[in-house]
Each structure stands twice: as C-alpha cells, then as structure tokens.
C-alpha cells in the first residue's frame, strides 16, 4: 500500500514538472516571436504598400494600375476596386466588375468636382439578381487626373471611406514622385543640351564674317551690328535667372534677326504678330530663340530665293499661344524621333531641349508641337500658362 502511494506521488510530481517545463517553453517561444499581432499587421500593410508603390512610380498608366490594383484592394479592404484616369477604368480587381462604366462616370464627376463622393445602391443600378455591390467610395488622386473607386458589399461604412481616402492620398503621392523623377531626368537632359543649343557656333562665325564685310564699305552699319551682337551674346550668356519674359526674349530675337538680315539681305523676311497683353508672360530662358535660329539656319538658308519667318504670340485666356513658322525646305517628320541622325541633328537638339524644358516647368501638356514636311516649311507651336506656381522672371 505504501509502495503504491509513493509511486503515485512520483507520477504526480513528474506530471507537474513536465507541465511546468512545457509552460516555460511556450513562454520562451512567445518571447522569441518575430512580432506581436499589431507589429505583424503593420508589417503586412507596409509590405503591401511597397508592392503597390513600385509600379505606381512609373506613372498613372494602364500597365502600372494593372500591377498595383490587387494590392490597393488589400489596403482598402473593399469588395472591388477600380483605378481610373480622366476618361476610363485603367484596372479593376474584385467583385462588381460589371459596374466599370458606372465607376468611370462617377470618377470623372468626382475629379471634376475635386472632392470625394459616396454612392449608394440606387446610384449603382444593376440587372444582376445576385450582385453583391451596394455602394461605392470615389476619391480623386490628388492633382492627378484620376480616381480610386472602392466598391462595397454593403452601405459604405466610415471605415471604408477613411481607408479609401488615405489610400488615394498615398497613391497620389506615389504618382507625384513619379512625375518628379521624370521631370528630373528630363531636366538633366535639357541642361546638357542647353550647352549646345544656347548659342550656335555657326551663328557666331557667320555674324563676325558679316560684320567684317561691312567694316570698310559701311562702317556705321558694322558698328551697329557689333553692338547688336554684343547685346545678343550678353543676353544668351547671362549667368542668372532660369526664366525670362516674352518681351525680353523677343528683344534678343530682334537682335539676332538684325544680324541675320545683314547676311541674307532681302532674302530674309520677318513677320511679327504679338499681342501686347502677353509681353509680360514668363517663360523658360532661351526657349523661343532656338526655334527662330532653327528656322533661319535649317529652314531658310537652304531655300533658294526669298524666305519668310512668322512669329505669332496670341492671348488665349489663361494661356499664351506662340508659333514660329517658316516657309523653308521643311523636313521629314520621321527624323524628329532620332536626335543624332543626319545633318539636322542640331535642329532636333534645339527642339527637344525646348520641349523638355517646357514640360519640366509647366507639365506634360505644355511641350512643343511640330508640323513639317519636305518642301513644306516648318511650324513650331507652344502653349505657355500666363501664371504658374514658382515661375517668375528675374534673378
């Protein structure tokens, strides 16, 4: 009897000891866990955001939206989600894809109004009996022409509204960073090209040759041309100010054309049509002068007989519309895609430089437009906003 009791006590002691050891191991493992539940949730959100950020840094395109859309739905917790631009749905994920057109229309209205919109079931009519969608949250993507549309399987709850708003704000930031990266790369290219496009060595040689030809025959004209050349180079090589006014740019162009008319005589005709209202408009320094030099050097110098350059600056409400047109030899539009091909490479550099600088300053909607064809002359057009944040002339 005593032996059985002792054996039972030993079993109990061993069981208690084993239980204590198991408990200690469990606690030790718990302390060694990678993270708490809250930390793990934070990691998951950040990881998903990083997966979505990589494609979005390429801009608001169909391909980028398609790669990011699944991760954006995970961030919002929506039943279905769409990313749109100003006109259409770029990508969709989850339930309710048959509501694409309604999502695109709602996004366009929200972007135009510049504020988020919450839609109920009545605003998303559907013929499908088993459609789970009962509402949607539409949030514009910051300054970008697009929106995030989160579809809900019930009336949109405040949590979905907040999650969609924060996700849209984050997407807008990624798109802004994408634009900044593009702008930096474009500006870097423009700065390199500006060294070549700022003032043409051919023009310097031709100008000095023309002035030399008048030193004996017409000393007064030679003196006038030297002064014009000095003012022209002073303006072109000035060391301050990223921007200038249209009036200042036109004054420099007039000096340039004065020297060129001394070379070409009656062969070079110039027509100006400038609205007085746009003379104070600010534009990037030396963005108009290279276009005029291209027209003379590449368009008219190769044309037999007389040629005409037309410079027009019109008042267009919130914008100034500028065109530089010549009736010279023109060129094949296909050659514009290769800036280093053929004898017109310098012209391509000048055009690309101006285009890059306009887009870097004012946005992608404000580049140059070139209309040309062989033996049909060349017309280069640009739009410049009258007012733009951070853009002003002066040092």
C-alpha positions as CSV (number, residue, x, y, z in Angstrom):
1,X,0.0,0.0,0.0
2,X,2.8,2.4,1.0
3,X,4.7,1.5,-2.2
4,X,1.7,2.3,-4.4
5,X,1.2,5.7,-2.7
6,X,4.9,6.5,-3.2
7,X,4.7,5.6,-6.9
8,X,1.6,7.7,-7.4
9,X,3.3,10.7,-5.8
10,X,6.3,10.3,-8.1
11,X,3.9,10.2,-11.1
12,X,2.2,13.4,-9.9
13,X,5.5,15.2,-9.3
14,X,6.7,14.2,-12.8
15,X,3.5,15.4,-14.4
16,X,3.6,18.8,-12.6
17,X,7.3,19.2,-13.6
18,X,6.5,18.3,-17.3
19,X,3.6,20.8,-17.3
20,X,5.9,23.5,-15.9
21,X,8.5,22.8,-18.5
22,X,6.0,22.9,-21.3
23,X,4.6,26.2,-20.0
24,X,8.2,27.6,-19.7
25,X,9.0,26.6,-23.3
26,X,5.7,28.1,-24.6
27,X,6.5,31.4,-22.8
28,X,10.1,31.4,-24.0
29,X,8.9,30.8,-27.6
30,X,6.3,33.6,-27.2
31,X,9.1,36.0,-26.1
32,X,11.1,34.9,-29.1
33,X,8.3,35.5,-31.6
34,X,9.1,37.8,-34.6
35,X,6.4,40.4,-33.6
36,X,3.2,41.0,-31.8
37,X,-0.1,40.9,-33.7
38,X,-0.1,44.7,-34.0
39,X,3.5,44.7,-35.3
40,X,2.7,41.9,-37.7
41,X,-0.3,43.9,-39.0
42,X,1.9,47.0,-39.5
43,X,4.5,44.9,-41.4
44,X,1.8,43.5,-43.7
45,X,0.4,46.9,-44.5
46,X,3.8,48.3,-45.3
47,X,4.8,45.3,-47.4
48,X,1.6,45.6,-49.4
49,X,2.1,49.3,-49.9
50,X,5.7,48.7,-51.1
51,X,4.4,46.1,-53.6
52,X,1.9,48.7,-55.0
53,X,4.4,51.6,-54.9
54,X,6.9,50.0,-57.4
55,X,4.5,50.0,-60.5
56,X,2.9,53.3,-59.5
57,X,6.3,55.0,-59.6
58,X,6.0,54.6,-63.4
59,X,3.0,56.9,-63.5
60,X,-0.7,56.6,-64.0
61,X,-0.8,54.1,-66.9
62,X,-2.8,51.0,-67.6
63,X,0.2,48.7,-67.1
64,X,1.1,50.3,-63.7
65,X,-2.5,50.3,-62.5
66,X,-2.9,46.6,-63.5
67,X,0.1,45.6,-61.4
68,X,-0.9,47.7,-58.4
69,X,-4.7,47.1,-58.3
70,X,-4.7,43.8,-56.3
71,X,-2.5,45.4,-53.6
72,X,-4.7,48.6,-53.5
73,X,-7.8,46.4,-52.8
74,X,-5.9,44.7,-49.9
75,X,-5.1,48.2,-48.5
76,X,-8.7,49.3,-48.5
77,X,-10.5,46.0,-47.8
78,X,-13.0,46.8,-50.5
79,X,-15.1,44.1,-52.2
80,X,-14.0,45.5,-55.5
81,X,-11.8,48.4,-56.6
82,X,-11.0,50.4,-59.7
83,X,-8.3,52.9,-60.7
84,X,-9.3,55.4,-63.4
85,X,-7.8,58.2,-65.4
86,X,-9.9,61.1,-66.6
87,X,-11.8,59.0,-69.1
88,X,-11.8,55.3,-68.3
89,X,-11.1,52.5,-65.9
90,X,-7.4,51.5,-66.1
91,X,-7.6,48.5,-63.9
92,X,-10.2,46.6,-61.8
93,X,-10.0,43.9,-59.2
94,X,-12.6,42.0,-57.1
95,X,-16.4,41.9,-57.2
96,X,-18.6,44.1,-59.3
97,X,-16.5,44.5,-62.5
98,X,-19.8,44.9,-64.5
99,X,-20.0,48.3,-62.8
100,X,-16.9,49.5,-64.7
101,X,-18.7,52.1,-66.7
102,X,-20.6,53.5,-63.7
103,X,-17.2,53.6,-61.8
104,X,-15.6,55.6,-64.7
105,X,-18.5,58.1,-64.8
106,X,-18.5,58.5,-61.0
107,X,-14.8,59.0,-61.1
108,X,-15.0,61.7,-63.8
109,X,-17.6,63.6,-61.8
110,X,-15.5,63.4,-58.6
111,X,-12.4,64.5,-60.3
112,X,-14.2,67.4,-62.0
113,X,-15.6,68.5,-58.6
114,X,-12.3,67.9,-56.8
115,X,-13.8,66.1,-53.9
116,X,-14.6,62.5,-52.7
117,X,-18.1,61.0,-53.4
118,X,-20.0,58.3,-51.6
119,X,-22.5,56.4,-53.7
120,X,-25.5,54.3,-52.5
121,X,-27.1,51.3,-54.1
122,X,-29.6,53.5,-56.1
123,X,-26.7,55.2,-57.8
124,X,-25.3,51.8,-58.9
125,X,-28.3,50.2,-60.6
126,X,-27.7,46.6,-61.7
127,X,-29.7,43.9,-63.6
128,X,-27.9,41.0,-61.8
129,X,-30.0,39.5,-59.1
130,X,-27.0,38.2,-57.1
131,X,-24.9,41.3,-57.5
132,X,-23.2,41.9,-54.1
133,X,-22.4,45.6,-54.6
134,X,-24.4,48.0,-52.5
135,X,-22.3,51.2,-52.7
136,X,-19.0,52.8,-53.5
137,X,-16.5,55.4,-52.4
138,X,-14.8,57.6,-55.0
139,X,-11.7,59.6,-54.2
140,X,-9.7,61.7,-56.6
141,X,-5.9,61.0,-56.8
142,X,-4.7,64.4,-55.6
143,X,-3.6,66.6,-58.5
144,X,-3.6,63.7,-61.0
145,X,-6.4,63.3,-63.5
146,X,-7.7,60.0,-62.0
147,X,-9.6,58.5,-59.1
148,X,-9.8,55.4,-56.8
149,X,-13.2,53.7,-56.7
150,X,-13.8,51.3,-53.8
151,X,-17.0,49.1,-54.2
152,X,-18.7,47.9,-51.1
153,X,-20.9,44.8,-50.5
154,X,-23.0,46.9,-48.1
155,X,-23.7,50.5,-47.5
156,X,-20.2,52.2,-47.4
157,X,-19.1,52.2,-43.8
158,X,-17.0,55.1,-42.3
159,X,-14.0,52.8,-42.1
160,X,-14.1,52.1,-45.9
161,X,-14.5,55.8,-46.6
162,X,-11.4,56.6,-44.5
163,X,-9.3,53.7,-45.8
164,X,-10.1,54.7,-49.4
165,X,-9.3,58.3,-48.8
166,X,-6.0,57.5,-47.2
167,X,-5.1,55.0,-49.9
168,X,-6.0,57.5,-52.7
169,X,-3.8,60.2,-51.0
170,X,-0.9,57.7,-50.8
171,X,-1.4,56.7,-54.5
172,X,-1.4,60.4,-55.4
173,X,1.9,60.9,-53.6
174,X,3.5,58.0,-55.5
175,X,2.3,59.4,-58.8
176,X,3.7,62.8,-57.8
177,X,7.0,61.2,-57.1
178,X,6.9,59.5,-60.5
179,X,6.3,62.9,-62.1
180,X,9.2,64.3,-60.2
181,X,11.5,61.5,-61.3
182,X,10.5,62.1,-64.9
183,X,11.0,65.8,-64.5
184,X,14.4,65.4,-63.0
185,X,15.6,63.1,-65.8
186,X,14.1,65.4,-68.5
187,X,15.7,68.5,-66.9
188,X,19.1,66.8,-66.7
189,X,18.9,66.0,-70.5
190,X,17.8,69.6,-71.1
191,X,20.7,71.0,-69.2
192,X,23.2,69.0,-71.2
193,X,21.5,70.0,-74.5
194,X,21.3,73.6,-73.4
195,X,25.1,73.9,-73.6
196,X,24.8,73.0,-77.3
197,X,21.6,75.0,-78.0
198,X,22.3,78.2,-76.0
199,X,24.2,79.9,-78.9
200,X,25.2,78.3,-82.2
201,X,29.0,78.4,-83.1
202,X,27.8,78.7,-86.7
203,X,25.9,81.9,-85.9
204,X,29.0,83.4,-84.1
205,X,31.2,82.7,-87.2
206,X,28.6,83.9,-89.7
207,X,27.8,87.0,-87.6
208,X,31.5,88.0,-87.3
209,X,32.1,87.3,-91.0
210,X,29.1,89.5,-91.9
211,X,30.3,92.3,-89.7
212,X,33.8,92.1,-91.1
213,X,32.4,92.5,-94.6
214,X,30.9,95.9,-93.7
215,X,33.9,97.4,-91.8
216,X,35.2,99.2,-94.9
217,X,32.1,99.5,-97.1
218,X,29.7,100.7,-94.3
219,X,31.5,101.4,-91.0
220,X,28.4,102.7,-89.3
221,X,26.4,99.6,-90.1
222,X,29.4,97.5,-88.9
223,X,29.4,99.4,-85.6
224,X,25.6,98.9,-85.2
225,X,26.0,95.2,-85.9
226,X,28.8,94.9,-83.3
227,X,26.6,96.5,-80.7
228,X,23.7,94.2,-81.5
229,X,26.0,91.2,-81.4
230,X,27.4,92.2,-78.0
231,X,23.9,92.6,-76.6
232,X,22.8,89.4,-78.1
233,X,25.7,87.4,-76.6
234,X,25.3,89.2,-73.2
235,X,21.7,88.0,-73.0
236,X,22.5,84.5,-74.2
237,X,25.3,84.0,-71.7
238,X,23.7,85.7,-68.7
239,X,24.5,83.9,-65.5
240,X,21.3,84.4,-63.5
241,X,17.6,83.7,-63.9
242,X,16.0,80.5,-65.1
243,X,13.1,82.4,-66.6
244,X,12.6,85.5,-68.7
245,X,9.7,87.4,-70.1
246,X,8.4,87.1,-73.7
247,X,9.3,90.8,-74.2
248,X,12.9,90.1,-73.3
249,X,13.1,87.0,-75.4
250,X,11.7,89.0,-78.4
251,X,14.2,91.8,-77.9
252,X,17.0,89.2,-78.1
253,X,15.4,87.6,-81.2
254,X,15.2,91.0,-82.8
255,X,19.0,91.5,-82.3
256,X,19.6,88.0,-83.8
257,X,17.5,88.8,-86.8
258,X,19.1,92.2,-87.3
259,X,22.5,90.4,-87.7
260,X,21.0,87.7,-90.0
261,X,19.3,90.2,-92.2
262,X,22.7,91.8,-92.7
263,X,23.8,88.4,-94.1
264,X,20.8,87.5,-96.1
265,X,19.6,90.9,-97.2
266,X,16.2,90.9,-98.9
267,X,16.2,87.1,-98.9
268,X,15.1,87.1,-95.2
269,X,11.7,88.5,-94.4
270,X,10.2,88.6,-90.9
271,X,6.6,89.0,-89.8
272,X,5.7,89.7,-86.2
273,X,2.2,89.5,-84.7
274,X,2.5,90.0,-80.9
275,X,-0.5,90.7,-78.6
276,X,0.6,93.4,-76.1
277,X,-1.2,91.6,-73.3
278,X,1.2,88.6,-73.5
279,X,4.5,90.6,-73.4
280,X,4.9,90.2,-69.6
281,X,4.3,86.4,-69.8
282,X,7.1,84.4,-68.1
283,X,8.7,81.5,-69.9
284,X,11.9,79.5,-69.6
285,X,15.0,81.4,-70.6
286,X,16.1,80.8,-74.2
287,X,13.1,78.6,-75.2
288,X,11.9,80.8,-78.1
289,X,15.2,82.0,-79.6
290,X,16.5,78.5,-80.6
291,X,13.3,78.0,-82.6
292,X,13.9,81.2,-84.6
293,X,17.5,80.2,-85.1
294,X,16.4,76.8,-86.4
295,X,14.0,78.4,-88.8
296,X,16.8,80.6,-90.3
297,X,19.6,78.0,-90.3
298,X,17.8,74.8,-91.2
299,X,14.7,76.2,-93.0
300,X,15.6,79.3,-95.0
301,X,19.4,79.2,-95.5
302,X,18.9,76.2,-97.8
303,X,16.0,77.7,-99.7
304,X,16.7,79.5,-103.0
305,X,15.3,82.9,-103.2
306,X,13.3,84.8,-100.5
307,X,12.1,83.2,-97.3
308,X,9.8,84.3,-94.5
309,X,9.7,83.7,-90.8
310,X,6.5,84.4,-88.9
311,X,6.5,84.8,-85.1
312,X,3.0,85.0,-83.6
313,X,2.1,85.3,-79.9
314,X,-1.6,85.3,-79.1
315,X,-3.6,85.9,-76.0
316,X,-5.6,82.8,-75.2
317,X,-7.3,83.4,-71.9
318,X,-5.2,81.8,-69.2
319,X,-2.5,80.9,-71.7
320,X,-0.2,82.5,-74.3
321,X,0.0,80.6,-77.6
322,X,3.2,81.1,-79.6
323,X,4.2,79.9,-83.0
324,X,7.4,80.2,-85.1
325,X,6.8,79.3,-88.7
326,X,9.0,79.4,-91.8
327,X,8.3,78.6,-95.5
328,X,11.7,76.9,-95.9
329,X,12.7,73.5,-97.0
330,X,11.0,71.6,-94.2
331,X,12.0,68.1,-93.2
332,X,10.7,64.5,-92.8
333,X,8.7,64.3,-89.6
334,X,10.1,60.8,-89.0
335,X,13.6,62.2,-88.5
336,X,12.5,64.0,-85.4
337,X,12.5,60.8,-83.4
338,X,16.3,60.4,-83.8
339,X,18.1,63.5,-82.5
340,X,21.5,62.3,-83.7
341,X,20.7,61.3,-87.2
342,X,21.7,63.3,-90.3
343,X,22.6,66.9,-90.9
344,X,19.6,68.3,-89.0
345,X,20.8,66.8,-85.6
346,X,21.4,70.3,-84.2
347,X,17.8,71.3,-85.1
348,X,16.5,68.2,-83.3
349,X,18.6,69.0,-80.2
350,X,17.1,72.6,-80.1
351,X,13.6,71.3,-80.4
352,X,14.0,68.6,-77.8
353,X,15.7,70.9,-75.5
354,X,12.8,73.4,-75.6
355,X,10.3,70.6,-75.4
356,X,11.9,69.1,-72.3
357,X,12.3,72.4,-70.5
358,X,8.6,73.4,-71.1
359,X,7.4,70.1,-69.9
360,X,9.7,70.2,-66.9
361,X,8.4,73.6,-65.8
362,X,4.7,73.5,-66.8
363,X,3.8,69.8,-67.1
364,X,3.5,67.3,-69.9
365,X,0.6,69.2,-71.5
366,X,2.9,72.1,-72.5
367,X,5.5,70.7,-74.9
368,X,6.2,71.9,-78.4
369,X,4.2,70.7,-81.4
370,X,6.0,70.5,-84.7
371,X,4.2,70.5,-88.1
372,X,6.5,69.9,-91.1
373,X,7.1,68.0,-94.3
374,X,9.8,68.2,-97.0
375,X,9.5,71.4,-99.1
376,X,6.5,72.5,-96.9
377,X,8.2,74.6,-94.3
378,X,8.1,74.1,-90.5
379,X,5.7,75.3,-87.9
380,X,6.5,75.0,-84.2
381,X,3.8,75.8,-81.7
382,X,3.9,76.1,-77.9
383,X,1.4,77.0,-75.1
384,X,2.6,78.9,-72.0
385,X,0.4,79.5,-69.0
386,X,0.2,83.2,-68.0
387,X,0.6,82.2,-64.3
388,X,2.2,79.1,-62.8
389,X,3.3,78.5,-59.2
390,X,7.1,79.0,-58.7
391,X,7.6,80.6,-62.2
392,X,8.7,84.2,-62.3
393,X,11.3,86.1,-64.3
394,X,14.3,87.8,-62.7
395,X,17.4,86.7,-60.8
